[in-house]
Amino acid sequence: MTGPRAVTDGEAEGARASRPRPWPWSLRPARSGLRGELSPLLRLLILTQLAFNIGFFAVLPFLADHLGAGIGMAGWLVGLVLGLRTFSQQGLFVVGGALTDRYGVRPVVLAGCALRIGGFAWLGYADRTGSVIGAVLLIGFAAALFSPAVESEVARQAVAREEAGGGPRTGVLALFTAAGQAGAFVGPLLGALLLAVDFRTVCLAGAGIFVLVLAGHAWLLPQHIPGRLRASGRGGVRRMLGDRPFLALCAVYGTYLLAYNQLYLALPAEVERAAGSQAPLAWLFALSSLLVVTTQLPVTRWAADRLGLRRSLAAGLLLLSAGFALVAATLPAGRTGPAGLLPAAGFVALLTLGQMLIAPAARAWLPDLAAPGRLGLYTGALSSVSGLIVLAGSAATGALADAGLPGPLVWLALAAIPVAAIGVLPGRGRGT
C-alpha cells in the first residue's frame, strides 16, 4: 500500500490559480519567524542580493565625483548621466519582469550579470561623454534584467514556503531586504579602499564580483524551477493596467519611495543648516543601514504577529509621516550643532523603520495580486510605476522647496503625503 501522494509545487500553483485568493490582510499567522531551514534556492537568491549590492555600491557612490573631478563633466551633465542610469534600471524593470515570465529566471539572471560585467569594465575605461553614457545605460539595464527575476522568484518561494508551514512569507522577504542592505553597507567600504588606487580599479573589482556571481549562478541556478509557470500569449500588460488593487499598491509603494528619496533631497539641506556642512550625512546613512541589518527581522516578526500586511503598510506610512513632522516641529527652534542634528537622526530612524514595515509587506502582498504566471511582470511593474511616481513627485517637492515657503511648512507638506496614501491602500483583495 502506498501513502498519500505529495502535492508538487506545480500542482500547488495551479490550485492557487483556480481558487479565490485570501485577502492579504487576513494572512495573520498564529506564529512568526523563519521555521526550518531555507531551501538551497532561497539561500542562493538571498546571497545573490547581498553580492549584487556589494558589487553595485562599491562603484555607485564614487561615480558622480569621478565624472566631475576625474573626467571634467559639467554638473548638469553629471546629473543627466545619473538620471539616465536610474531610468535604464528602474524604468525598465517591467521589461526584465516580462522576460522572466516568458523565459524563466536563469537566462535572465545570467544575461543581466553578463551585461553588468561589461558595463562596469566599460565604465572603468570610459573617458568621453558618449562612452560613459553607454556604460551607465548598460549597467542600469543589467539590473533591470536580474533584479525582477530574483525578486519575483524569492516572493514565489516565500509564498510556497508559507503554505508548507515554514512561517510567514514576510520573514523570507525581510531577510532578503536585510541582505541587500548589508551589501549596500559593505560595498562603499570596499569601494573606498580600492579608490586609493583609482576609479578604474573600483570598476574592475565590481565587474569581478559579478563574474563570481555569474559563475555561481551558471553552476547552481536550476534551468527549470519546479512550480514556476511560464507566461504564454499576450494581454498581461493590459490586464495589469486595469488591476486597481495592484495600481493602488503601486501608488502606496511609490509614496514610500518618494519619502525615502528625501534622504537625498531634503535631508542634506537640513544637515547643512544644522551642522554647517554635509559631513554628518555619511553617519546618518550608516545609521539607516545598521538599523535595517540589525532590526529588520525582529520588526518583521512583530508585524507578522500583530499587524498583517495591510496594517503593516499603514503603520509604515505613519512612521514616514512622523519623521517629517518631527523635523517640522523642531525647526522653529533653530538649533544647530550636535543638538540640531538630533531631529535629522530621528527622521532617518523613523524613515528606516517605516521602510522595514513597508518593503517586505508590499513584496509579500504582490503574489496575491499578480495574475497566474505574471509575477515577474507585476514585480517589475511595481518598481517601474513607483519610479515614475518618484520622478513626478520629486519634481513637485523640489518646486515646493523652491517656492520660498518657510522650512516647517515644507516638511509638514511632506508629512501629509504618506498620510494621504493610507487612504489609497486597497480596501479589497481580488479573487482568481
Secondary structure, 3 states (H helix, E strand, C coil): CCCCCCCCHHHHHHHHHHCCCCCHHHCCCCCCCCCCCCCHHHHHHHHHHHHHHHHHHCCHHHHHHHHHHHCCCCHHHHHHHHHHHHHHHHHCHHHHHHHHHHHCHHHHHHHHHHHHHHHHHHHHHCCCHHHHHHHHHHHHHHHHHHHHHHHHHHHHHHHHHHHCCCCCHHHHHHHHHHHHHHHHHHHHHHHHHHCCCCHHHHHHHHHHHHHHHHHHHHHHCCCCCCCCCCCCCCCHHHHHHCCHHHHHHHHHHHHHHHHHHCCCCHHHHHHHHHHCCCCCHHHHHHHHHHHHHHHHHHHHHHHHHHCCHHHHHHHHHHHHHHHHHHHHHHHHHCCCHHHHHHHHHHHHHHHHHHHHHHHHHHHHHHHHHCCCCCHHHHHHHHHHHHHHHHHHHHHHHHHHHHCCCCHHHHHHHHHHHHHHHHCCCCCCCCCC
